[in-house]
Amino acid sequence: MTPDARLDWRAPHPSELHQTVGSLRRGPGDPAYLTAPDRSVWRATRMAEGPATMRLSQRGADEFRCEAWGPGAAAAVASAPELLGARDDTARFEPRLPELVEAHRRNPGFRVPRSGRVLEALVPAILEQKVITLQAHDSWRVLLRRFGEPAPGPTPRPMLVPPSAEGWRMIPSWEWHRAGVDPQRSRAIVRVAALAERVEEAAGMTSADALARLTALPGVGPWTAAEVAQRALGDADAVSVGDYHLANFVGHALEGRDMSDEEMLAALAPWAGQRYRVIRLLGLAGHRGRPRRGPRMPFVDHRAR
């Protein structure tokens, strides 16, 4: 099936498709994200012009092709370079520690993506507030299967485009409940969807202004804003302060001990401007953080309430 739009793009630096865009996937069963057997990435998204399905394929160390279908196809392919890290320049990054030097050397294609679709990143980030990741991913799947729009194009399996801002606003309270989403998170999503125009404006702001805009939204704190900045805004410095595991992950990776959020930020201070990159590289270096000795964060079934 001939795509509605296509772009061949050569990156100005080494780039690796899956390391770069993999953070956009919300769990292995995400109806809006698919890795095909040929290693291409299919992504269902909603551009300002309408729904689109993107097929991203890597054709060389720095060569990519983006094909797209649907009303938003032209805008989708135009956004592909930034999605693949075109804005992410590592020239000023100083790894400093030997293991970061090695991780950076071994993973030259890791880039911080910039989708530019702020609400699309914000809704699943709110779903992930104060629950385990598997639970949030399950809610995302249920909601998209119930309220998503069939993705255009010859997708390898049926895919779904996330709802529009109006679509999120119109979901009844009992459907949030059936998806395992408590009233606090569902109200936050409905409220930010009602402010969609102001939400999307964050994509054109500086990092500091964008984070200020996001954290001024009801139900959006520093953790949620950072999660959005890492995916929609291409922010290589955004640290998810308040994460259940992150401070101890960084603490054990850098100093072999538990850390508070304040201690984590102090430890990451030498890499100001690149702190999210450092965290990702620590993961790519094989660090798993603190050995699990205590209880995991509990699964809370809001459908039983």
C-alpha positions as CSV (number, residue, x, y, z in Angstrom):
1,M,0.0,0.0,0.0
2,T,1.6,3.2,-1.2
3,P,2.2,5.6,1.7
4,D,0.6,9.0,1.7
5,A,3.9,10.6,2.6
6,R,7.5,9.5,2.7
7,L,10.8,10.9,3.9
8,D,14.3,9.6,3.6
9,W,16.6,11.2,6.1
10,R,20.3,11.0,6.9
11,A,21.1,11.9,10.5
12,P,24.0,14.2,11.3
13,H,25.3,11.7,13.8
14,P,25.1,8.0,14.5
15,S,21.5,7.1,15.5
16,E,19.9,3.8,16.6
17,L,16.2,3.5,15.9
18,H,15.1,1.3,18.8
19,Q,17.3,2.9,21.5
20,T,16.0,6.3,20.5
21,V,12.2,5.7,20.1
22,G,11.7,2.8,22.4
23,S,10.8,5.0,25.3
24,L,7.6,6.0,23.5
25,R,6.2,2.4,23.8
26,R,3.8,2.0,26.8
27,G,4.4,-1.7,27.5
28,P,4.7,-4.7,25.2
29,G,1.0,-4.7,24.2
30,D,0.8,-0.9,23.4
31,P,-1.9,-0.7,20.7
32,A,-0.2,2.5,19.3
33,Y,3.4,1.0,19.0
34,L,4.7,-2.0,17.2
35,T,8.0,-3.5,16.3
36,A,7.6,-5.6,13.1
37,P,9.6,-8.7,12.3
38,D,11.7,-6.7,9.9
39,R,12.7,-4.4,12.9
40,S,10.8,-1.4,11.6
41,V,8.8,0.6,14.2
42,W,5.1,1.3,13.6
43,R,3.7,4.2,15.6
44,A,0.0,5.4,15.6
45,T,-0.2,9.1,16.5
46,R,-2.4,12.1,16.3
47,M,-1.0,15.1,14.6
48,A,-2.7,18.5,14.6
49,E,-3.9,17.7,11.0
50,G,-5.4,14.3,12.1
51,P,-4.5,10.7,12.8
52,A,-1.4,9.1,11.2
53,T,0.5,5.9,11.2
54,M,4.2,6.1,10.9
55,R,6.6,3.3,9.8
56,L,10.2,4.0,10.8
57,S,13.0,1.9,9.4
58,Q,16.7,2.1,9.7
59,R,18.6,1.6,6.4
60,G,22.2,2.3,7.7
61,A,24.1,3.7,10.6
62,D,22.7,7.1,10.0
63,E,20.0,6.5,7.3
64,F,16.3,6.3,8.0
65,R,13.0,6.1,6.1
66,C,9.7,7.3,7.4
67,E,6.5,6.3,5.6
68,A,3.1,7.5,6.9
69,W,-0.6,7.0,6.2
70,G,-3.6,9.1,7.1
71,P,-4.7,12.7,7.3
72,G,-1.7,13.6,9.4
73,A,0.8,11.7,7.2
74,A,2.7,14.8,5.9
75,A,3.1,16.3,9.3
76,A,4.1,13.0,10.7
77,V,7.0,12.5,8.3
78,A,8.1,16.1,8.8
79,S,8.4,15.3,12.5
80,A,10.4,12.2,12.0
81,P,13.9,13.7,12.2
82,E,13.3,15.2,15.6
83,L,11.6,12.0,16.7
84,L,14.8,10.3,15.8
85,G,17.0,12.7,17.7
86,A,17.9,15.4,15.2
87,R,18.0,18.0,17.9
88,D,19.9,15.9,20.3
89,D,23.5,17.1,20.1
90,T,26.0,15.2,22.3
91,A,29.0,17.2,21.3
92,R,29.1,19.0,24.7
93,F,28.4,15.9,26.8
94,E,31.3,14.9,29.1
95,P,30.8,11.4,30.4
96,R,33.5,12.0,33.1
97,L,33.3,8.5,34.7
98,P,35.0,5.5,32.9
99,E,31.8,3.4,32.8
100,L,29.8,6.3,31.3
101,V,32.6,6.9,28.8
102,E,32.4,3.2,27.9
103,A,28.5,3.2,27.7
104,H,28.6,6.3,25.5
105,R,31.2,4.7,23.3
106,R,29.2,1.5,23.0
107,N,25.9,3.2,22.4
108,P,26.6,6.2,20.1
109,G,23.2,5.8,18.5
110,F,21.2,6.6,21.6
111,R,19.4,9.9,21.2
112,V,16.7,11.6,23.2
113,P,13.5,11.7,21.0
114,R,11.3,14.6,20.5
115,S,7.8,13.7,19.3
116,G,6.4,17.2,19.8
117,R,3.0,15.6,20.8
118,V,2.7,16.8,24.4
119,L,-0.8,15.6,25.3
120,E,-0.1,12.3,23.8
121,A,2.9,11.9,26.2
122,L,1.1,13.5,29.1
123,V,-1.9,11.2,29.3
124,P,0.0,8.0,29.8
125,A,2.4,9.8,32.2
126,I,-0.6,10.7,34.4
127,L,-1.8,7.1,34.2
128,E,1.6,6.0,35.6
129,Q,1.3,8.3,38.7
130,K,1.6,6.3,42.0
131,V,0.9,2.9,40.5
132,I,3.2,0.1,39.2
133,T,4.1,0.4,35.6
134,L,2.4,-2.8,34.6
135,Q,-0.9,-1.5,36.0
136,A,-0.6,1.8,34.1
137,H,0.2,0.0,30.9
138,D,-2.9,-2.2,31.3
139,S,-5.0,0.9,31.8
140,W,-3.5,2.4,28.6
141,R,-4.3,-0.7,26.6
142,V,-7.9,-0.9,27.9
143,L,-8.6,2.8,27.2
144,L,-7.2,2.7,23.7
145,R,-9.0,-0.5,22.8
146,R,-12.3,1.1,24.0
147,F,-11.8,4.7,22.8
148,G,-8.9,4.7,20.3
149,E,-9.4,5.1,16.5
150,P,-8.3,2.5,14.0
151,A,-4.8,3.4,12.7
152,P,-4.7,4.1,9.0
153,G,-2.4,2.2,6.7
154,P,-1.2,-1.4,6.2
155,T,-0.2,-2.0,9.8
156,P,1.2,-5.5,10.6
157,R,-1.5,-6.0,13.1
158,P,-4.5,-3.8,14.0
159,M,-3.3,-0.6,15.8
160,L,-5.1,2.2,17.5
161,V,-4.6,6.0,17.5
162,P,-4.9,7.5,21.0
163,P,-8.1,9.6,21.5
164,S,-8.2,13.3,20.7
165,A,-8.4,15.8,23.5
166,E,-12.2,15.8,23.2
167,G,-12.2,12.0,23.1
168,W,-10.3,11.9,26.5
169,R,-12.7,14.5,27.9
170,M,-15.8,12.4,26.9
171,I,-14.8,9.1,28.6
172,P,-17.5,8.4,31.2
173,S,-16.4,7.9,34.8
174,W,-17.4,4.2,34.9
175,E,-15.1,3.5,31.9
176,W,-12.2,5.0,33.8
177,H,-13.2,2.7,36.7
178,R,-13.3,-0.3,34.4
179,A,-9.8,0.5,33.1
180,G,-8.5,0.6,36.7
181,V,-8.0,4.3,36.8
182,D,-8.9,6.1,40.1
183,P,-10.8,9.3,40.2
184,Q,-7.8,11.5,41.0
185,R,-5.9,10.4,37.8
186,S,-9.0,10.4,35.6
187,R,-9.9,13.9,36.7
188,A,-6.3,15.1,36.0
189,I,-6.5,13.7,32.4
190,V,-9.9,15.2,31.8
191,R,-8.7,18.6,33.0
192,V,-5.5,18.7,31.0
193,A,-7.4,17.5,27.9
194,A,-9.7,20.6,28.4
195,L,-6.5,22.7,28.2
196,A,-5.1,20.9,25.2
197,E,-4.1,24.1,23.3
198,R,-2.1,25.4,26.2
199,V,-0.6,21.9,26.7
200,E,0.6,21.6,23.1
201,E,2.1,25.1,23.3
202,A,4.8,23.7,25.6
203,A,6.4,22.1,22.5
204,G,7.5,25.5,21.3
205,M,8.9,26.7,24.6
206,T,12.3,26.6,26.2
207,S,12.8,23.6,28.5
208,A,12.4,25.8,31.6
209,D,9.3,27.5,30.3
210,A,7.8,24.2,29.1
211,L,8.3,22.5,32.5
212,A,6.8,25.6,34.2
213,R,3.8,25.4,31.9
214,L,3.3,21.7,32.5
215,T,3.6,21.8,36.3
216,A,1.1,24.6,36.4
217,L,-1.5,22.2,35.1
218,P,-3.8,20.5,37.6
219,G,-2.6,17.1,38.6
220,V,0.8,17.5,37.0
221,G,3.9,17.6,39.2
222,P,7.7,17.5,38.5
223,W,7.8,13.8,38.0
224,T,5.0,13.8,35.4
225,A,6.4,16.9,33.6
226,A,9.8,15.2,33.4
227,E,8.4,12.1,31.9
228,V,6.7,14.2,29.2
229,A,9.8,16.3,28.6
230,Q,11.9,13.1,28.0
231,R,9.5,12.0,25.2
232,A,7.7,14.9,23.7
233,L,10.3,17.7,24.2
234,G,13.6,16.0,23.6
235,D,14.9,17.2,27.0
236,A,18.2,15.5,27.8
237,D,18.2,17.0,31.3
238,A,14.8,16.0,32.6
239,V,15.0,14.0,35.8
240,S,11.9,12.2,37.1
241,V,12.2,13.4,40.7
242,G,9.9,11.5,42.9
243,D,10.1,8.3,41.1
244,Y,9.7,5.2,43.3
245,H,13.0,3.6,42.2
246,L,15.1,6.2,40.4
247,A,17.0,7.8,43.3
248,N,18.2,4.4,44.6
249,F,19.0,3.3,41.0
250,V,21.3,6.3,40.5
251,G,22.7,6.0,44.1
252,H,23.8,2.4,43.6
253,A,25.0,3.0,40.1
254,L,27.2,6.0,41.1
255,E,28.0,5.4,44.7
256,G,26.8,2.0,45.7
257,R,24.2,3.2,48.2
258,D,20.6,4.4,48.6
259,M,19.9,8.0,47.9
260,S,17.2,10.5,48.6
261,D,16.0,12.7,45.7
262,E,18.1,15.6,47.0
263,E,21.2,13.4,47.1
264,M,20.5,12.1,43.6
265,L,20.3,15.6,42.2
266,A,23.5,16.5,44.0
267,A,25.2,13.4,42.5
268,L,24.0,14.3,39.0
269,A,25.0,18.0,39.3
270,P,28.3,17.5,37.4
271,W,26.2,16.6,34.3
272,A,23.8,19.5,34.5
273,G,22.0,19.8,31.1
274,Q,22.6,16.1,30.4
275,R,21.2,14.3,33.5
276,Y,18.6,12.3,31.7
277,R,21.2,11.1,29.3
278,V,23.4,10.0,32.2
279,I,20.5,8.0,33.7
280,R,19.8,6.3,30.4
281,L,23.5,5.5,29.9
282,L,23.7,4.0,33.3
283,G,20.9,1.6,32.3
284,L,22.6,0.8,29.0
285,A,25.7,0.1,30.9
286,G,23.9,-2.7,32.7
287,H,23.2,-1.2,36.1
288,R,20.1,-2.5,37.8
289,G,20.2,-0.3,40.8
290,R,19.4,-1.3,44.3
291,P,19.2,-5.1,45.1
292,R,15.6,-5.9,45.9
293,R,15.2,-6.6,49.6
294,G,12.0,-4.8,50.5
295,P,8.5,-5.1,49.2
296,R,7.6,-4.0,45.7
297,M,5.1,-1.2,45.1
298,P,1.7,-2.8,45.6
299,F,-0.8,-3.4,42.8
300,V,-3.9,-1.5,43.7
301,D,-7.1,-2.7,41.9
302,H,-9.3,0.4,41.7
303,R,-11.9,-1.6,39.9
304,A,-12.7,-3.3,43.2
305,R,-13.5,0.0,44.9
